[in-house]
Amino acid sequence: MVALLTPIAIQELMAASQPQRWDFDQPIAGMDTVRPVSGSVQLTIEGPLLRVDGQAETAIRLCCDRCLRTYEQRLALKVCDRIGLGTSSEDLSEALDYDADGISDQLDPAGTFDPERWIFEQLSLQLPLVNRCGRQCPGPASWGTAEAPIDPRWAALKALQP
């Protein structure tokens, strides 16, 4: 069953006898994707931890840093995240009988978890640091010694020159 990702109260998760699961196929707020993001998220309470298992895929349109052409980049993720449900790392370390430094985040047990925001953050981590359209990228329009054409993004500034 495909459902919309909506925030859920941590108390509701703790009261549930089964893990909560969403299968989704929807746009994600703040992410300009070519097609809707599809995947699944499962939330499981494990003592003082919220375990989040998620997988998603989509495509996003990027601008090549080298030739300035737009291209589509596939984004995919498969993540298992553990989030603490406590007030401090010390409390978690005591409850878990091991160092809680591997915990990615802390949530207030009286608060909510937003799976859409979590998917947005995980997909954002998949974005490339340098946008390249591929191995066959032609590069800038001019590599020679002749004067390079003005980048269209700077054309308005060029018009201000006397």
Order of alpha helices (4+ residues) and beta strands (2+ residues): beta-alpha-beta-beta-beta-beta-alpha-beta-beta-alpha-alpha
